[in-house]
Every structure is written in C-alpha cells, then in structure tokens.
C-alpha cells in the first residue's frame, strides 16, 4: 500500500489528513513527497515550503495542559483508559475500558469540557477529544491545502478517503467540489458520496487511479 501511495504521489498531489500529531504521521508514513496535516489540520507541512500552524491555536496550549492534569487525576485507576496528549488536542481512548466504566469516562470528559470554555469536545471511534474551541477541522484543512496549492477546480477533482467520524467534516466540505469516500462504517450517518468496504478495496481504487493518471 505504501508503494502505491508513493506511486500515486508521483502522478498527483497526495495529502494525509489525520487527528494524530503531524510529526507522528510523517514518521509512520515515511514519504517526504506527501502533504501532512496533523492535529485535525491545525499543523500542516509539505514539499516546496508548504507550511501552516493555525495562528490562534498556540493560545490554547495552557488550557490543554490544565485539562490533561485534571483528566489524569479524575481517571486514575480506570482500567484500560488512555489519555493521549497531542500538540493541539487531548485524546481520551476508552476502547479497552470495561463496559461498566465507559459511562464514567465519558461523563468526566464532558464535565471538564463544560468547565473549560476554550476547549470543545469531539467524538471518534471509541475516543473523545478535547480541542481548541476554534472553527477548524479536517474540512477546513483540506480547503486551506487546496487554496495554498491554487488548485483549479475546473481541472482538478479532490478525492477524500476516510474511515472516522472526524472525516465527516471533510466529506461535507467537499460535497460541492469533490468526492468523499467512506471506508468501512463508523456507525453514524455520512456525507460521503461513495463507500468502500475495507482497505482491500482502497488498494483496488488506488490501483485504478494510478492506471488512469498514467494514461
């Protein structure tokens, strides 16, 4: 799959848009020719000097630090819970938390979110996130990348693949100008136009795209 992404990037612009920290994503993927948008688009970097860190996000770092300390204290002793600090977000993973304790974890996260006006809560697959209360998300990040690259939408069609609830922001943003493709099923309604069953179908789609662009 990595080889196919590398080949695709030699034929068109490819960006990875993730909730993970940008540096983490770059290290995992390991392809310098790609554009990387980490922290749901608060931190973007790419070839030829492409770079952006949301100008308002740094002001929210003290609030994230304070929320992190409160979460660790309130959730101490809960089996399976993981509080992951990212540069511009806090992810509270409860996939491995016993079912009778997940309600308490969610309650604590919502209480802390309600107590801190500068942070907002978002949901994902078995994860809750606290992020800066700024109107910014994966869809906004995609829009910024398209504008920075000066894409001519009369000649270019942005295609976005995602499998998480947070990808819905990008699906909505591209509804009029591009193609959103949901991979799998995140359990909620989707604004994607198409759907692929799994990663094997993603691989097939990439192969088709490569052959199309070559011809």
N, C-alpha and C positions, 0 to 999 in steps of 0.2 A: 504493500500500500504506500509506503514511504517513497519507493521508487516511482510509483505512478504519480504521486503528488509532485515530485521533483520534475518529472517529465512534463506534467501539465503546466507547471510554473515557467517552463521554457517557452510555452506557447501562448500563455495569457497571464494576467495578474491573479495571484492567489493570496488570500489573506486568511489567517487563523484568528477567529474572534472567540475569546474564552473568558470565563469567570476566574480562571487561575491568574496568578501574577504573570506579567509579561515575560520576565526572565525565566520563570519556571517553564512556561510554554515553549520558549525558544530552545531551552536545553532539551526538553522532551522530544521536540520535533527535529531539531538539528539541521534545518535547511535555511541558510542565510539569505536566500533569494526571495523568501516569503515576507509578507507584511504580517506583523503580530500585533494584535490588540488584546491586551490583558486587562484584568480587573473590570470586565464588562465594558471595556473601551475607554476607561479613564487614562490608560497608558498605552500609547501606540508608537510603533517604530517599524521602519522598513528600509529597503535599499534607497540609495541616492539621497540620503539625509532626511528621509521622511521621519518626522518625529512630532509627538504631541503628548503632553501631560495636561489633563484638564486644569485650567488656571485657578479654579476655585477649590479643587479637591484637597490641597495641602492644608487648608484652614480647618479641615475636619479630622485631621490626624489625632489631635488631643482627645477628641470625643471617642474615636475608635479605641484608643488606648484605655480610656476610662471604662468603656463598655466591656473591653476584654477582661479587665481586672474583676469587674462585677460578675461576668459570666463564669469565670473560673471559680470564683468564690461560691456562687449560688449553685453551680452544677457539680461541685466537688463531691466525689463518691458515687456519682451516677455511672453505672457500668456501661461502657461502650460509647459514651458521648465524646465527641472530639471538637474542641474549639480551635479553629484554624485561623491564624492571623495572616491576612494578606495586606499588601501595602494600602489599598483603599477599601478594604472590606473585612468583615469578620464572618466566617462561615461556621455554622454550628451543625455538625453532621450527627444524625441520630439513627442512621441505618442499623447500627449494631446495638442500639439501646433496647432493653426488654420492652415489650409492647405496653406493659402496665406503667412504664415510666415515661413514654414518649409525650403523653399529655402534659406532664410536669415540665419537661424540657421546653416544649412549645410555649407554655404559659410564662416561663421565666424569660424567654427571648422576647415575647410580646410585651411583658412588663417593662423590661429595660428599654425597648424601642419606644414605648409610650412615654417613658420618663426623659428621653433624650430627643429634643426637638430637631437636632441637627442630623439625626440618623433615621433612615427608613428601612423597613423590612421587606424582603422579597423571598420567594419560595423557589425551590428546585426539587430534584429527585432526592427525597429523604434528607433535605438540607434546608436550613433557614439562613438568610444572610442579612447582616446589617451593613448598610452602605450610606454614603453621604446623601442627604436629602436634596439632591440636585437632579434636575430633569435631564438625566443622561443614562443611556443604556446601550445595549448591543446595536439596536437600530440606529441610534444617533451616531454611534461609532462607524457603522457602515456608511452612513451618509457623509460623515467627515472624510473618510477614506476616498469615497467617490469624488467628492469635491476637490480634495487635495490632488488627486490624480487627473483632474479635469476630464473626466470620462464624458464622452459624447454619447448620450443615451439613444441617439438615433442610430448609432453604430455598435454600441456595446450593450449587452444584457447581463446585469448582475444576477448570479445564481447563488443562493444561500442554503446550505445544508445544516441542520441542527437537530438535536435529539432531546433538548431540555426545555422546560417551561420558560426559562430566561431567553431562549431563542425566539419566542413569540414576538418580542419587541422588534426583532429584525424582520420577521415574516410580515408584520403589519406595515413596517416602514417601506418594504419593497413591493407591496401589493399592487401598486400602480405602475411601477417602473421595472420590476424584475420578477424573479421566480423564487418562491420559498418552498423548500422540500423538507418535510419532517421525516426523520429516520426513527423507525420504531413507533412507540406510543408512550407519551408521558402522562396519560391519564386525564388530560384536560382538553377542552375544545381548542382547535388550532386555526390559525390564519394562513397556514401553508397551503399552497395550491396543489401540491402533489405529496405523495408519501412513498417512502421506501421501507421495506420490511426490516432490513438489517444491514450490517456492514458489507456482507457479500454483495448485496445489490448496489451499495455505494461504489464498491470496486468495479462493478459492471458499468455503472454510469460514468465513472472516471475514464474507463477504457473507451467508451463510446465518444466522450468529449475529446479525448486525445486524438482519436482517429478522425473525428470531424474537423478539428482545428488543423490537423496535418494536411487535410485535403482542401 
